Structure formats: structure tokens, C-alpha cells
Amino acid sequence: MIAIIDYGLGNIKNIQRAVEHLGYEAQLTHDETIIKQADFIILPGVGHFKDAMRAINQRQLLPILKNVDDKPILGICLGMQLLFEHSAEGDVDGLQLIPGQIIPIQSPYPVPHLGWNNLISDNKQLEHDVYFVHSYQAEMSDNVIAYADYGTKIPGIVQYDKYIGIQFHPEKSGEYGLDILNQALQGGFLNDQALASN
């Protein structure tokens, strides 16, 4: 069973439909017992970082998400950013599960980074575009396994230990996005070969 964390912000119904379309059982929840019984956790999110962390704290989800034993956690869009240590959006700490900072996008192109963009992995452009909408980004680091070029390098997928972050919306990125989501849910990890094989 996959627990999709419901903290009052995010496109949770779209994520649930995508996960169920892939054949998984999914449950929207903020209940500690259900989260601890889950095989996999998805943290979605749309909106402002500070509002999201306030909502997570109000529902007492912070200690739960930081202590889920060996369960993999997948953060999507704002959910990915929440996995990091700190965000400049609201100057607030995140879940601190992935090292690094969330910073404003500094690009010669319009911000927010909105619409379809190509991923680059292992210095190779991947075949399919994915759908982004965000104004802040993670810093580039060794944990980035795919990024988008938007006048600056924008991490598209990060992986650290059992935590995966996807900055774009896989549920809005066609079959390729669903394939990436499915790979994450199947193995709890992504890699260059898996991304290029789609």
C-alpha cells in the first residue's frame, strides 16, 4: 500500500489517480498508523514552502515523516523541495531528509519555470519532455540524477538514500512521466539507464 500524505496542500487526487492507474493501492492520509503500515510514502505538494511546513507541523507529521524506518519517500514538486534542509521561500527549515537548500530560480527566462522541458541525465538529453511549474529549485549537487536546462541547471530528479525527489509533475507528463513514477514505486530508486530506457 502506498500512503499519499494529505496535509491540505497539493494535487493529491491527481497523484492518487496516477498511482492507481499504475495498479497500486493508494490511500490519502495523515494518520500515523496508516503511514507506518505503508510500503511506500508519497509527499505531494503545490504552493508555498512555508505554508506547507506549517500545515505539516499542525498535523504533527514532521516526527512521523522523519522516523518511518526504511520506507522510501517520494516527494513530488513542492513535496520534493520539502525533503531538503531549508528553503529561501519563507526562510524556513524543511524536513531535512536530503542535504541542500531550496533557492530562487535565477534564469534569463521568465520565472516561474512553467511548461514542458527536456531532462538531461548523464550529460545526455532524454527523449521526452516533462511538465514543470515552480519558482524555486534545489541546488545542483551530486544527488541530482536528471536536470532541466532553463538558462540555468534546474534539478528535475534527486535521489539521496531512500529519498527521491521529482520536481516536475509526473502525473501531468504523459506516459513518460508515469513510467518514471512507476520505476520509483517499483524499486525505490531511479538511475540514468532507467530514465533513458523510456
Secondary structure, 3 states (H helix, E strand, C coil): CEEEECCCCCCHHHHHHHHHHCCCCEEEECCHHHHHHCCEEEECCCCCHHHHHHHHHHCCCHHHHCCCCCCCEEEECHHHHHCEEEECCCCEECCCCEEEEEEECCCCCCCCEEEEEEEEECCEEEEEEEEEEECEEECCCCCEEEEEECCCEEEEEEEECCEEEECCCHHHCHHHHHHHHHHHHHHCCCCHHHHHCC
